[in-house]
Amino acid sequence: MRMKKTLLTSLIALVIAVNGVFAGNAELFTYDQDQLNNEFADLNMLENYVKINEGITLTSLINENNPLVAGISFVNPFNPAIPFGEPPLGIPSFWWGCIIGVWGIAVVYFVTEDKEETKQALKGCIIGTLVWVILYFGFYVWILGNAGWF
Amino acid sequence: MVLRILVLITCLLPKIVFGQHFFRIEGDITVKEKSDLQSQLTIGRFYYDKNIGKLVYHITFPEKQVLVSKDTVLYHFIADTLNSRTRSFDMTKFSIFNLCLENQLNNYGMENTFYKVEDVDKDGDLVISTWVPGKSHQKYFGKVLISTKDNRLFGIIFMNPEGEIVGKQFFEDYTVVNGLAFPKRMVKFTYMGDKQTSQITTFDNLKLNNLNEKKYYDYPLPAR
């Protein structure tokens, strides 16, 4: 009888311990569904109206003084907040790479922080290097040709 | 004859066992957002091809326009004419569309970031994993808690380095399209001090691997 009692107590303790270990942050993963529905009631009505009246725009709704948009302050979601990176000193990124090479790429990369601009500088660097190599060998061929090697 | 059938089965078996390879997804999208003073409603259709890497939104409301996100640039077109080009974070890699196609939605693609799993707990029907940023990022980034329910992503909680909650996101109403599970509703809360922004995104009419609509999946971008 005593043995049974000890076993039962141990089992209860184990269950509590396991639950205790696993108890965590589930309450953080909750929100008030009713409050959210109330908050979005006007937008839900507008959404339904727009979906029924295909092709309708916000401008046309405002122009016709539609009550669904009255009292709602709309924000333009596509207003550019960060202008696209201008190349350093207004000189195209291609020429930064083409003339100054790797340093030009670094300048473009750190100043614009823009992948597309950096790609342009890289293209410039590759083309600039190729042109330089061709000119270099062309010059030597010309020198050696004049010296009577060919 | 038997040999031919066996060869055919052997060739088709991996396809049958591992299912389809998904590379394209499209669907109707509605985004509703509310903050203290302003509201926003956006309705349109999205197109994403993970091989092309362009996330295209063909928007019909509030005004007709097209948004294209590629790498770190967001292109804005009105009547097929480029209206603006803005720098943004790379929206494609961590978009729900890419994570779903790459089968990484369950941990929100965190495995491929500077975050590492610190702890995994079970709480009721949720399995909650705690992700911490690497030491060099701890000054600017806080913990992220990710919960899954029935082996599907349920919610994410973003914290700042001080441990305060700065954002919550919930993934609900899953649908299965051609074997791929996709949440039809996302609810997001962003907290900045005592101000809160709530956002509800819903998806509908989802299609996978549509080989038509090339115009949208590979929307032409201006050459620089």
Interface residues (C-beta under 8 A of the other chain):
Chain A: V21 F22 A23 G24 N25 A26 L28 F29 Y31 L36 E39 F40 D42 L43 N44 L46 E47 V50 K51 E54 G55 I56 T57 L58 T59 I72 S73 F74 V75 N76 P77 F78 P80 A81 I82 P83 F84 G85 E113 D114 K115 E116 Q120
Chain B: T30 V31 K32 E33 K34 L37 Q38 S39 Q40 L41 T42 I43 T60 F61 P62 E63 K64 Q65 L67 D71 T72 V73 H76 S84 R85 T86 R87 S88 D121 K122 D123 G124 L126 I128 L145 S147 F154 G155 I157 I165 K168 F170 V187 F189 S198 I200 R224
